[in-house]
Amino acid sequence: MKGRIIPYSPAELAWIKANSKRLRPESHADFCNRFARQDVSLSNFNSLCKRKGWMTGRTGNFVKGEAPHNKGRKMPFNANSAKHRFKKGNLPHNTKHLGHERLSKEGYVEVSVDEPNPHTGFERRYVLKHRHLWEKKHGPVPEGHVLKSIDGDKANTDPSNWKAIPRALLPRLSGGRWYKPYDQYEPEVRPTVLALAQLDHAARVASKRDSDGGSA
């Protein structure tokens, strides 16, 4: 009863402690019948056990090997819920199918392809779409080269918009003291800027090769 202290005899306390591991509603009902204590509610019973530290030891979590209480039982039919349940063969709306595309943090389009993921072993993996399409048309990107978007639009994955350039050319296209970054030029000017950068790079490579050969 709430509002007053409920006395318990030593025999009652000993019995409650000995039965504290049982389900509370069950042990409470047995206690009331055994000791004729209809004045002790389940809430009073629980409070006493908590104060004494007589806990059931249950966490509410399933332990390994424990079967769910509804194992083997069929879900009761409900017309409203039945129409929203998954049917055999259905997939969640966010399933990533073959060919699914997404945008990377860097702004590149990635596509799911039919190749095993080397990190997870999953049957599909995401690859850069522009590189995937370019390699299907031209073969593997040459060693020491990267693909550069000609029009500066990373989302334009058409192979004609990508050109394999030496990796060493990237700093030249990133901008510097005498020129601005490649992607900041007007679209119609960018192909010319890229061609000039390639010529400049080729001249530097040739000059270094001649210098190395002359000093040998």
N, C-alpha and C positions, 0 to 999 in steps of 0.2 A: 504494500500500500504506500502511496506517495505521500510525503509530508510527515512521516514519523519513522523512527527506527524500528525495524522488525527484529525481534529477538529469535535466536536459534539455539537449540540445545546442543551440547557437545555431540550427542549421538546423531543429530540431524546434520551438523557440520561435517562429521566424519563420513556420513553416507554421501553427502554432496561431493566432497573431495574425492571419494573413491569412485564416483560415477561421473566425474567431470569430463572424461574423454568421450562420453557418449553424445549423441545428438541432443542439443539442449531441450527442444520441445518434448522429446521422448523421456529424458531423465527428469524434467520438471513434472510431467504428468505422473510418473512413478512416485516421485517424492511426495506430491500432494496426496496421492492415494495411500501411501505407506504411513505417512505421519498425520494425515487429516489436516493438512495445512492449506485450506482453500483461500486463506488470506494472503498467500504468497503468489503473486502473478509471475508470468514468464519473464517480464521485465525486471521484477525484483530478484528473481533467481539468477538472471544474467548478470545483473549489477553485483550481486554477492560474489559470484565466481570471478568477475573481473577484479574486484577489490582484493580478493584473496590470491589472485594470480593463478587460479585454477582454469587454465585455458584448454580448449579442446585439442589444440595443435593443428587444426585445419586452417588452410590458407585460402581455400576456395579454388585452388588450381588443381588440375588433373596431374597425378603423378604417373611416372612411366609404368605402363602395364595396366593402369586402371581403365576400365571400360566406361564409356559414357552412360549415363542413366537411361538415355533413350535408345540405346543400341538395340537394333532389331525391330524397333517400332516404326510403323509407317506414319508419315506426316498426315494429319487429318485433312481431308479435302476441303478446300475453300476456293470458291469460284473466283473471288477477287484476286487472291494471291496466285492462283494457278496460271492465270493468263500472263503473269509477269515473270514466271519462272523460266530458267534456261531450259531449252529443249536439247535433246541429244544432238551433238554436232554443232551447237551454237557456240560462238566465241564472243568474248567481251567486246564492247564497242571500241576499246582502245588497243585491241590486238594489233601488233605491228606486222603487217603482211609483207610478203616479198614485194619489193618495189616501193615500199613506204619511204617517204622523204621527210627530212627534217633539216633545220638550219643550225649550223654549229655556232659557237660563241664568236668565232671569227667572221661569220657571215657567209660561209661556204655551204652549199647544198650538199647534204649527205643522203645516200640512197641505200636501202637494204638490198643486198645481193645474195645470190645462192652460192655462198662460199662459207666454209666452217670458220667460226670465230676462233683464232689461235689462242685467245686468252680464256674464253669460257667453254669452248667446245660446242657452242650452239651451232645449229645448222646454217644460220644466216649471220651476216655481219654488215655493219655500215661502212661505206667507203665514200670518198669524195666523188661526187657525181661527175664533175667536169673531167677529172682525171680518168675515171672509169670509161667515159664515152670517148675521150681522146685516145686512150690506149686501145680501145676496140677498133678504132679507125687507123691509128698509126703504129701500134705496137708499144712496147714498154718505153717509158721516158728514159732517154739516154742517161748514163751514169754521169753525175756531176751537174745535171740539169734540173730545172724546175719548170712548172707551167705558170705562165703569166697571162692574166686576162688582158686582151688587147684593148677593149673598150672600158676597162676599169670596173666593170660590173661583175662582182663575184658570183651573183645569182644567175648570170647568163652562162649556162653550161654547154652551149653548142660548141662542138670541137673546133669550129672555124674561129671562135672567139679566144682560143687559147694557143699560146706559142711556147715551145720549149726553148728556154734560154739558159745560158750558163748560170749556175748559182752565184758565181762571183759578180754577176751583173746586178744583182739585187740592191747592193748598197748604192750603185749609181742611179737606180730608179727610185730610191727612197728619198731623194732630195738632198740638198747640201747648200754650200755657201753660194754657188753660182747658178743653181737651178732648183726648181721646186719639185716636189714629189710627182711621179708620173701620173697618178690618179687625179691630180688637181689640174692637169691641162685640159683644154677643151676636147671633147670626144673626137672631133675631126683632126686634131693635131697629134693625138696620142700615137697613132701608127708611125708617124714621122719621127717623133721623139724616141720611140723604141728602136727604130732602125738606126738612128744616129748613135744611140747608146751602144748598140751592138757593134757598129763600125768602130767606135772609140775603144771598146773592149778588145775587139780583134786586133786593132793596131797596137795596143799595149802588150797583148800576148805575143805578137810577132816581134815587137821591139825587145821584149825580155828574152825571147828565144834567141834572137840574133846576138844579144849582149852576152848571154851565157855561152853561146857557141864561139864567139870571138875571144873570150877569155880562157877557153879551154886549152 
